[in-house]
């Protein structure tokens, strides 16, 4: 499930991911929110907090994530990933090479530090 967190403001989108992310999460919540920010600000900043009960992505949701990222690789100023399993951090670091903005990965207990960075 994807939840837009109250720390979202201006061109910053902060989301919390729990359980397993689905195509519905992407198509009804995450992608519309990102599209809206890109339309308003041209570039956006995203913090994705993977909660303790996060269990990954459905295959279709992973595909939606990859397609959106490739299409909008120049539309992100900053991306922060907080928490999650090690394989997600590794994948994020690899994906960072295809995104024009800055990408940082934080341990789960560093959410506040990530929020400060994404809003600077």
PyMOL commands that set and color helices and strands:
alter all, ss='L'
color gray80, all
select helices_A, chain A and resi 23-41+59-71+86-98+108-119
alter helices_A, ss='H'
color red, helices_A
select strands_A, chain A and resi 2-4+12-21+44-57+76-83+102-106
alter strands_A, ss='S'
color yellow, strands_A
deselect
rebuild
show_as cartoon
